[in-house]
């Protein structure tokens, strides 16, 4: 097309970022423990004791930020060039954006610090505003009546599986 430019590279960059995130995530998952009493310690263990664990964790955390920079530039390019006129493609993109945001959120919870705990509590409680099914949805996500061990296990499972679903 006549309007082809550097802005059209961000879709490919997103694929590269996703591959890097999956690769670093697999290495991190080998040492992470999704239990509320040991999750924080397992992250510290990765950073201190695992060879290049600090580098892999930082690549994974900062890679998520780079992924979002690329995705927002990709969306901006789509808006500027009218890609939203292709409804099916645009809708798939919106669904992928929501899945990526969900993946990032549950990943943010995994280190299980204070910010992680309260982030999980506050954000999941927002779902209780959904009419009829909100409270049941929140309890299902939590695995009980509060954010606890079952919540962390579910979030780790979602964080592990969603990137493969996004890549498919």
FILUMNU-724185 format. One line per 10 residues: for each residue x, y, z of N, C-alpha, C. Coordinates in steps of 0.05 Angstrom, whole numbers. Layout:
BEGIN
X Y Z X Y Z X Y Z  ...
This chain:
BEGIN
16 -24 0 0 0 0 17 25 0  5 47 -8 19 72 -10 26 84 17  11 76 38 16 88 64 34 71 82  48 51 70 65 34 86 88 50 98  94 46 123 115 61 137 125 44 161  142 57 176 153 43 200 132 35 220  109 49 219 87 44 238 75 16 234  80 4 212 68 -22 206 85 -45 218  107 -38 231 124 -59 242 116 -68 270  98 -53 283 91 -59 311 76 -85 315
61 -94 295 49 -120 297 69 -143 298  90 -141 282 112 -161 282 128 -159 308  132 -134 318 146 -130 343 130 -143 366  104 -141 365 87 -154 385 91 -184 386  94 -196 362 99 -225 361 126 -232 373  146 -215 367 173 -220 379 172 -217 409  158 -196 418 156 -191 447 142 -214 461  120 -224 448 105 -246 460 123 -271 462  139 -276 441 157 -299 442 178 -296 465  189 -272 468 208 -267 489 195 -270 517
170 -260 519 156 -262 545 150 -291 552  142 -307 532 137 -335 537 163 -350 545  185 -344 531 210 -357 537 221 -350 565  221 -324 571 230 -316 598 211 -326 620  185 -326 613 165 -337 632 168 -366 638  175 -382 618 180 -410 622 204 -415 641  225 -399 637 248 -402 656 241 -393 684  225 -372 687 217 -363 713 198 -384 727  181 -396 711 162 -416 722 176 -440 733  200 -446 724 215 -469 734 223 -465 763
224 -440 773 232 -435 800 211 -421 817  189 -413 806 168 -399 821 151 -419 836  142 -411 860 124 -427 876 98 -411 880  75 -421 872 50 -406 875 36 -413 901  49 -408 922 37 -412 949 41 -386 964  21 -377 978 22 -350 991 45 -348 1012  53 -370 1023 74 -368 1043 102 -369 1031  105 -377 1006 131 -380 994 135 -365 967  113 -353 957 115 -339 931 136 -317 931  134 -299 951 153 -277 952 182 -287 955
185 -307 972 212 -319 975 222 -331 950  204 -344 934 213 -357 910 222 -336 889  209 -312 889 218 -291 871 245 -280 880  249 -277 906 275 -269 917 296 -290 910  289 -315 912 308 -337 905 316 -335 876  296 -330 858 302 -327 830 322 -305 825  318 -282 838 335 -259 834 363 -263 847  365 -277 869 390 -279 883 406 -304 877  393 -327 875 407 -352 874 408 -366 847  388 -361 830 387 -373 803 407 -358 785
423 -373 770 441 -361 751 426 -343 731  433 -318 731 420 -298 713 390 -296 718  381 -305 741 352 -302 748 344 -273 749  361 -256 760 355 -228 762 351 -216 734  367 -225 715 365 -215 688 340 -225 674  334 -250 678 310 -262 666 285 -249 677  284 -244 703 261 -232 716 257 -203 706  280 -188 704 278 -161 694 270 -159 665  280 -178 649 272 -180 621 242 -185 619  232 -203 636 204 -209 636 187 -185 645
195 -172 666 179 -150 677 180 -126 657  204 -119 648 207 -96 630 197 -103 602  198 -129 595 187 -137 569 157 -133 568  144 -136 591 115 -130 591 109 -101 586  126 -83 597 123 -55 591 128 -49 562  149 -61 551 155 -57 522 132 -68 505  121 -90 513 98 -102 499 75 -82 498  69 -69 520 47 -50 521 53 -25 505  78 -16 504 86 6 487 80 -1 458  88 -25 450 84 -34 423 54 -36 416
39 -47 435 10 -51 430 -5 -25 427  3 -5 444 -10 21 442 -3 36 416  22 33 408 30 44 382 16 30 359  13 4 361 -1 -12 341 -31 -3 340  -43 1 362 -71 11 363 -72 39 351  -53 56 358 -53 83 347 -50 83 317  -33 66 307 -30 64 278 -56 54 265  -69 35 278 -95 25 268 -116 47 268  -117 63 288 -136 85 289 -130 106 267  -105 113 265 -97 133 245 -103 125 216
-97 99 210 -101 90 183 -128 77 178  -146 78 197 -173 68 193 -176 38 193  -158 24 207 -160 -5 208 -185 -15 222  -198 3 238 -222 -5 252 -246 -10 233  -242 -2 207 -263 -7 188 -265 -37 181  -244 -52 185 -244 -81 182 -254 -93 208  -280 -96 212 -292 -101 238 -282 -127 251  -281 -149 235 -273 -174 248 -244 -173 258  -226 -162 241 -198 -159 249 -196 -141 274  -210 -119 274 -209 -100 296 -220 -113 322
-242 -128 319 -254 -141 343 -235 -162 354  -221 -177 337 -201 -197 346 -179 -182 361  -171 -159 351 -151 -143 364 -159 -133 392  -185 -125 394 -195 -116 420 -196 -139 440  -204 -163 431 -205 -186 449 -176 -193 457  -157 -192 439 -129 -198 446 -118 -177 465  -126 -152 462 -117 -131 481 -128 -137 509  -153 -145 511 -165 -151 537 -151 -176 550  -144 -196 533 -130 -219 544 -102 -212 553  -88 -194 538 -62 -185 546 -63 -170 572
-83 -152 575 -86 -137 600 -91 -156 623  -108 -176 619 -113 -196 640 -88 -211 647  -73 -219 627 -47 -233 632 -28 -216 649  -26 -190 641 -8 -172 656 -17 -168 685  -44 -166 688 -54 -162 716 -48 -186 733  -54 -210 724 -50 -233 741 -20 -238 745  -3 -229 725 26 -231 729 36 -212 750  23 -188 752 30 -168 772 25 -179 800  5 -196 803 -2 -207 829 18 -228 839  31 -242 820 47 -266 827 69 -262 848
84 -240 849 105 -237 870 94 -237 898  68 -231 901 54 -233 927 65 -214 948  71 -190 940 77 -169 959 51 -155 968  54 -134 983 30 -119 992 15 -107 969  29 -95 950 16 -84 926 2 -105 910  14 -129 908 2 -151 893 -24 -159 907  -23 -163 933 -46 -172 948 -69 -152 945  -64 -127 951 -85 -107 950 -94 -101 922  -76 -103 903 -84 -100 875 -104 -122 867  -98 -147 875 -116 -169 870 -143 -165 883
-142 -157 908 -167 -153 923 -184 -131 911  -173 -108 905 -188 -85 895 -198 -90 867  -181 -99 849 -189 -102 821 -209 -125 818  -205 -147 831 -224 -169 828 -251 -161 841  -251 -145 862 -276 -136 874 -292 -119 855  -279 -106 835 -294 -90 815 -313 -108 800  -307 -133 797 -324 -152 782 -351 -156 797  -352 -150 823 -377 -154 837 -398 -135 829  -391 -114 813 -410 -95 803 -425 -106 779  -417 -129 768 -431 -141 745 -457 -152 755
-479 -144 743 -506 -153 753 -509 -183 753  -522 -193 773 -530 -221 776 -507 -240 781  -486 -239 766 -464 -260 769 -439 -248 782  -438 -222 788 -414 -210 797 -402 -223 822  -418 -226 843 -408 -238 868 -399 -266 864  -413 -282 849 -405 -310 843 -379 -310 828  -376 -292 809 -352 -291 793 -328 -284 810  -331 -265 828 -309 -258 847 -302 -281 864  -322 -295 876 -316 -318 893 -303 -341 877  -311 -344 852 -298 -365 836 -268 -358 831
-263 -332 824 -236 -323 820 -219 -327 845  -230 -319 868 -216 -321 893 -213 -350 902  -231 -367 895 -230 -395 905 -240 -396 933  -256 -377 941 -266 -376 968 -278 -348 974  -277 -340 999 -289 -314 1006 -269 -292 1009  -244 -297 1004 -223 -276 1005 -200 -284 987  -183 -264 981 -159 -270 965 -141 -287 983  -134 -310 973 -119 -330 989 -102 -347 971  -94 -370 981 -77 -389 966 -89 -398 940  -115 -404 940 -129 -413 916 -128 -391 895
-130 -366 903 -129 -343 884 -102 -342 870  -81 -344 886 -54 -343 874 -49 -366 855  -59 -390 862 -56 -413 845 -71 -409 819  -95 -399 820 -111 -393 796 -97 -372 779  -87 -351 792 -74 -329 777 -49 -339 763  -34 -356 776 -10 -368 764 -18 -385 740  -39 -401 743 -48 -417 721 -57 -400 697  -72 -379 703 -81 -361 681 -57 -347 668  -38 -339 685 -14 -325 674 3 -344 657  3 -369 664 18 -389 648 4 -395 622
-22 -399 623 -37 -409 599 -45 -387 579  -52 -363 589 -62 -342 571 -42 -334 549  -16 -332 554 2 -325 531 1 -346 508  -3 -371 515 -5 -392 494 -31 -389 479  -52 -381 493 -78 -376 480 -76 -352 462  -63 -331 471 -59 -307 455 -42 -313 430  -22 -330 433 -4 -336 411 -18 -354 390  -39 -368 398 -52 -387 380 -67 -373 358
